[in-house]
Amino acid sequence: MMRFTYILIALLIGTSSCNDFLDTKPTDFVTPSYETVNDFELALAGVYDILGNRTFYGDVWPYWLNVSTDIEYTNTGSANATVYIYGPAEANVTDFWKALYTGVYRANLILDVVDGTDLDEDSKNRIKGQALFLRAYYYFMLVSNYGDIPLYLSAKPSINEMDVPRTPMKEVYNLVVTDMLEAEQLVDEVEGGTTEKTVNFGGRISRSAVQGVLARVYLKMAGYPLMDQSKYADALRWALAVKNSGLHSLNPDYTDVFIKYAKDEYDIRESIWEVEFYGNTQGAMQEYTYYIGARGGIRTQDAELGRSGGLINGSGKLFDLYELDPNSTAVPLKDSYDLRRDWNLAPYTYVGTPGVKTPNNDRWRRNMGKWRREYEVVSPKDISTSPQNFPILRYADILLMAAEAENELNGPVNAYPYINEVRRRAYGLLLPQPPNPNVNADLSGLSKDEFRQAIRDERAREFCFEASRRTDLIRWGNFVGDMKAYITWALANGGVEGHVLGSRNVSDRNVLLPIPTYDMSLNKALTQNPGY
């Protein structure tokens, strides 16, 4: 789903890119003329548009680069990038790099000129804040995935400096933080806030989105590879800024968070920032995702339900992370107190056309059920793509980031309320009629190390299939070790080799992506990451 205005604007700029800027040696450059608010809104739409590109959240990021971890896998059995078989010439690695730098370039087009315009200060600040934040976010994605990277802080390259060396990671992170801190003061609050204008849908940057992503950036800086543990205090401060604003809360029903994405409904109290998708490949206004449909979803060939290849499954490890109801009489798999299990891991597939719901009792082969095409309202449904939005930042993440940072700083005593709020929702205790009203969802009495593990398990249960597990494992500092340990666990607990292909291929080099060969051929100052 997508706000129609922004789709139309994105279409108008969609054919322009910074490929010439990144891929050739410029001899001249003409900066576009931006004078009115509408001119800048058009330009901003181009910066936002990168998020929904197939080479970013539309496919490459959630599927090709993040589908294989210890809690999720693709069942294709293919030897490709989904299982960490890639090198510097890999198309998905190259396209991801190019998409992010295209976003940087488009943001720079705005930042180069906005301060010198005659716009009123409120409009100028609002535009500048969004451009600053999006540039910083694209640089955050670049530095956290490629390590040291070239920095471009202007859209007008110098013809005397063709070979731009990689800037050390720490300096890039410092720039990301600096830009986000400035943006936080410039963008609007969400609906109910104190700014003159407010944001009422998750597809546009709000102050809460900036604050929440700042918490995420600081958590990354506190972990691998910078290991600057002083950043836990910053992470906690910004997570609590969102919580204490009073502008956000958990949707009482976990499943409704994702049904809303299918039904084209916004809930900015829970879904703070999301990638907007719209369309069914028919007509002019469209930007759709392949992650749901061609790749993931509950397997079916029924076009009315919404076809899905069912290529993405949860692992047996993920299934076992959800607490069983000891009183359950269900066989062969007991029910879980945690209502997230049978939503995230679909307990059925559809057989035949029309699709007949058929139980799936194999805990190792349950399809990703988090996004269910049966709830989509766009008609007819495309056979390979979906218009469902993808969350970048949910309020549950704010709470779990606060819990993680608080525990690292002071131990778990004051961190319990944050994680337990997430767990109470998961166990249905926030519903008007809880299915198990007497169940105790709260954690207590844990050591600091035990609470750290509890956070890691809770993030797996809450954010599975949202492209966060690999990056979490990396920042926690034992990505390769955890993936290799998973092989032993899986094969001893009902898994087979097809479930651990990604883990088999992981090595130390995979904490970073390779610098694309094509760009190294153009920029002679680039060096390659270790192992490639």
N, C-alpha and C positions, 0 to 999 in steps of 0.2 A: 504494500500500500504506500501511497505517497501523496503529498499535497500537490494538487494538479498544477498549481502555479509553478512549483519548482521542477516538476517534470518537464513542462513546456520550456522553461528557461534552460534546463539542462540539455534538452534536445537542440536548442538553438546554438549552444556552445559545444555540443557533443563531438562535433567533427574536428574541433581544434584541440591541440595537445602540445606538450613540450617536447615531443619526439625530436623535432629539428634542433631544439636547444640541447637536448641530452646526447643526440646521436651524430651531430655534425659540428664542424668548426665554424662558428658564426663569423660573418664578415660585416654584418650590419644588423641593426635591431631597431624596431619601431614599437614603442610602448602604446598599447591601445589608449584611447581617450575616454576617461571616466569623469563625468561631471555631475550627474544627478544621482539621487538615491536609487532610482530604477537602474541606472547604469551599474552601480555597485552591487545591487541585488542580483543582477544578471551575472556579474562576475563571481559573486559568492556562490551562486548555484553551481557554477563550474567547479568550485573548490569542494563543495559537498558531494558533487556527483561522483568523485573518485571512490567514495565509500561503497557505493553500490555496484561498482564495476566488477565484471566477471573475474578480473585479475586481483581483486581484493576480497571483500566480504561476499561477493556474488558466487564465488566458487573456490578460488585458489587458497585463500586463507583458511576457511573452516574445513575444507576437504583435503586438498592436495598437501597442505603443509601441517595439518593438525589432527588428522583423523586417526592416526595410530599412536596410542599410548597404552598405559596399563589398564585403562577403564573402557576403551572403545577401539574399534578396529573396522576396517573395510573387508568384506568377505569375498572380494573379487579374486584374490590370490595372485594379483598382478605384481610383477617386479617393476615398480615405478616409484615416483616421488612419494606416493602415499605411504610407502614403507621405508622411507629414508634412502632410497636409491636415487641419488641425484648428484650431479657435478656442476661445475661452473657454466656449462652450456644448457642446463635444464631450462626448458621454456617457462615453466611455472615460477621458478626462482627469478628468472630474468624479467618476466612480466610483472611480478610483484614489486620488484625494485623500480621498474619504470613507472608503474602506477603511483607509487608513493612520491617519486620525484616529480611526476606530473602535478600532483596535488601541491607540492612545495612551490613549484613554478607558478601555478595559478594563484596561490596565496600571495606570493611575492609581487605579482602584477598589481594587486590591491595595495599591499603595504608600501610599495614604492611611491604611491601617489596620494593616498587618502588624506594624509596630514596636510597636504598643500591645497586642498579643495576648499570651496566656500560652503560646504555643507554645515548645517547646524551641528553643534557639539554632540548632542545626543545621538544623532544619526551617525556621525563620524565615529564616535566611540563604539557604538553597537556594531558597525561594520568592521572596524579595526579589531575589536575584541574577538569576533568570530574568525577572522582571517589569521590572527596571531595564534589562536588556540588550535585551529586545524593544521596550520603549518607545524606547530609544536607536536601535535599528535602524529602526523606523518613522520616527523623526524624521530619520535619515540619508537614508532614501529620499525623504522630503519635501523636505529642504533641497537635496539634490543634483539634484532634478528641478524644483522650483518656485522655488528661491532663498530669499529672505527669507520667513519663514512665521510665523504666530501660534504662540506657545508656550502650551500648557496643561499645568500641572504638578500639577493637582489634578482629581479627578473632579467636584468640587463647584464649579460656576461661580458667580461673583458676580453677583447680579442688578443690581448697580450698575455693572458693567463689561461691557456687551453688545458693544461695538465694540472688538475686540482688534487692535491694529496688528501689522504684520509685524515680527518680530525680525530684526536683521541676520544674515546668513549666518554670519559668524565666531562670533557668540555662540551660535548654534544648534550649530555644530560643536563648540564648547567644551563645551556641555552634553552632546552625544553622547559625547564622549571621557570626560568626568567620570563619566557613568553607566556606561559600559562598563568603565572602570578599577575602579570599585567592584564591579561585577558579577563581574569576573574573579576577585576574591578570595572570592566567595561561592558560586559554582556548583561542581559536582562535576567532577572530571577524568574522562576517558574510561577505559574498562576497562583495567586495568593500572597506573593512576595511584595516587597516595598518599592520596587522600581516603577517608573511611570508606565512603561510597557512591560508585559510579561509574556512568557513562553508557555503555551498550553499543549504542546505535543512534543514527543520525544525525538522527532527528526531534526530539531533545531537546537543549537547549543544554548544552554542555560548556565547560570552561575553554579547551580548544583552539579551539572555535568562537568564543568571545569574543576570544581572542588573534588569531586569523586575521582576523576582521572588523575588529579594531582596526588591523591592518596595512593593510587596504583603506581604512579611513577616513583614515588618515594619508597614504596615497598620494594620495587624492583631495585632501586639504588641501594637499599639496605641488604639485599641478597646478592647472589652471584650475578656478575663477576666483580662488581665494585666493592661489595661487602662493607658498606659504610653504615654501620649499625646506628649511628646518630640519626639516620633518616627515619627510623621507626617513630620518633617523636613527631616528625613532620607528617608522616602518614596518618598517625592517630589524630593529629590536630585537624587535618582536612577531612577525614572521614566523619569526625564529630561535628564539623561545620555543617555538613549535610544533614546529619541526624538531628542536631539541635536547632536547625532552621524550622522544624515543625512542618515542613512542606511535603514530607514524604513518609510513606508507610508501606508495609507489606500488604499486598492483596491477600485477603484471608484465604483464598482458594488458589493454591499453587497451579492447578491445571488451568484456571481462568487467565493467568498471565499469558499463556501460549494460545489459548483459544482466541483471545483478543487480537493477537497478531494475525490470525487467520480471518477474523471477522472485520478487519479494517477498523479496529477501535483502539484509541489511545488511552493509556493510564499512566500519566507522567509521575504520579505519586510513587509507583513501583518501577516502571520502565523509564529511567531518567534519560537515557540516550540510546537511540536505536537507528539502525540502517533502514532506510525506507525503500521498499520495493513495490512495484505496481505493474499490473498488466498480465496478459496471457499470450504474448507474441503477436497479437492481432491489433491493428490500429497503430496510431502514432505515439501515444503516451504510454511508455512502458520502461521499466528497469526491473528485471526479475532475477531471481536466484536459482541456480542449478543445485544448490546444496540440498534443497527440499524438492523432491521430484526425481530428477535423473539420478541423484546420489542417494539421499536419505528419505526416510519416512517409512510407513507401514506398507510392506510389499503388497501391491495389487495391480491388476491390469484393468480395473474398472474405471472408465473415464469419468463416470459420475462421482465416484468417491475421490478421484484424483490419483492418477497413476503414480507409482513410485517403484523404483528399482529395488528398494530395500537393501542397499549396498552397505549401510552403516549399522553396525550392531554394538551393543554393550557387551563387555566381557563378563565372565563369571565372577571376577573380582568385584566389579561394580555391583552386580546383583547381590553378592554376599555382604556388601557394606550396609545394606538396608536392614534394619532390625526386624527379625521375625516376630510374629505374634505367636507365643508359645501355646496359646489356646486354640489356634487355628486347626480346623479339621480338613482343610483343603489338601488334596493330593494331586500330583506328586510333589508340588511345591507349596509350602505353607504361605499364607498371607503375610503381609508385612504391616506393622504399625505405621510405617513411614509411607504416606500416600504418594510420595514422589516415585517410588519404585515402579509401580505398574502404569504410571504415566510416562516416565522417561524410557522405560523398557517395556515395549508393548507386549502384553500377554497373549496376543493373537496376531494373525495375518488374515488377509482376505483371499479366498480361493475361488477361482472361476469368475465369470462375468454373467450376471451381476455378482459382485463380490459377496461371498458368504464368510462371515466372521468365524474363524477356525482357531481354537486354542493352540498356543505355542508354549509347551512346557519344558523347553530346552533352555536352561538358564544361560547358556553360552551363545545362543543364536537368536536372542530377542532383538527385533529391529528397534532403531531409534524412534521412539514414539512421541518425543517432545513436541514436534510440529506435526499436526495431523491434518491432512489435506481435506478430510471429510467436512471440516468446519469452514473451508474457504468460501467466500461469497462471490468472488469473481467468476463469471460464467461466459463461455465454456472454459473448463479447466484445461490448461495446456498439458501435453503428455510428458514434458520434460522439465518444466520450470514452474516456479511458484511465486506469488506476489506477497508472501508472508514476510513481515519485517524480521530483522535479526537484532537481538539486544547486544549493545556494547557495554552498557552499564545499568545494572538493576540495583534496587535498594538493598536487596539481600547481600550484594557484594559490599556495599557500604558497611553493613553490620559485621560481616565476616572479616573485612579488612581492619575494622576497629578492634575486633576481638584478637586478631593476630598481632597487631601492633602493641596493644595493651599487654598481652601476655609476654611478648619479647621484652618490654620495658619493665614491667612490674609483677609478672606472674599472673595467674589466672583469676585471682579474687574478684577484680573489677571487670573482667572480660566475660564472665558467665552471662550477664544479661544480654549481651549482643548475640552470642551464638545461640542462646536458648530461645530468643525471639524467632530466629530462623527455624529452629527445631520444632517449636510449638506450631508454627504454620505447617511444617512438613507432616506433623502427626495429626493434623486436622483440628487442633484445639482452638484455632481462631474462627472456625466455621460456626454458624448459628447453631448447628446440631452436630457436634463432634461425633464421629463414628465410634471412638473409644474414649469417652470423656474422662475416664479414670486413669488413663495411661500417663506415666511420668516421662515427659520428653526432655526434662532438664538434665544437664550435666552438672556434676559437683564433685568436690573432693579429689581433683586431679592435681598431679604435680605439673610443673611448667613443661617438662618434656611430654608428659601424657596429653596435656592440653594442646601442645603444638601438633601432635599427631591427630588429635580430635579435629582440629581446624582443617588439616589436610584432607581428612576423610570427609568432613562436612562439605568442603568445597567440591569434592568429587561427586557427592550425592546431589548437590544443588546445581552445579554448573556443567555437568556432563553434557557433551555435544555442543558446547558454546565456545569452543576453540580456546579454552583457557588452561587445560590440563598440562599440555607440553610446556607452556611458558611458566606455569607454576612449578613444575618439576625442575626446570632449569634454574629458576631464581632460588629455589630451596637448596641448590648446590649439589645434588646427587642424581642428576638426570640419567646418566649412563648406568650408574649402579642400581638405581631403582628399576630401570627398564630390564636390566639383566636379571635382577632378583625375581622380577615378575615371570620370567620364563620358567624358572624352577617351580614357582608357586602354581602357575597355570597348568603345567604338565602333570603336577601332582594332584590337581583338583578338577580334573575332568576336561581340561583344555587339550587342544591338539596343535600341531605345528602351524596350521593356518591362522590360529589365534595370536601367534607371537611373531609373525613375520617381521613386523616393525622392530620389535625388540631384538631380534636376531641381527638386524642390519645396523643398529645404532652403534656408534663409536664416539670417541671424544670429539671428533670434528663436528658432530651434529648439534653441539650447543650453539653453533652459528651456521647460517647459510653461506654458501660460497658467493664471492663477488662475481657477478656475471662476466663471462668471457668477452661478450660483445663490448661492454663498457670499458673493460680493461684494454681492449684494442684501440679504443678512442682516447682514453685518458691514460697516458703513459705513467702518470704518477701513482696510479692505483697499485696496490699490492694484494696478494691473495690471502685468504684466511688459512690457518693451519689445517693440514690434512687434505687440502684440495689441490 
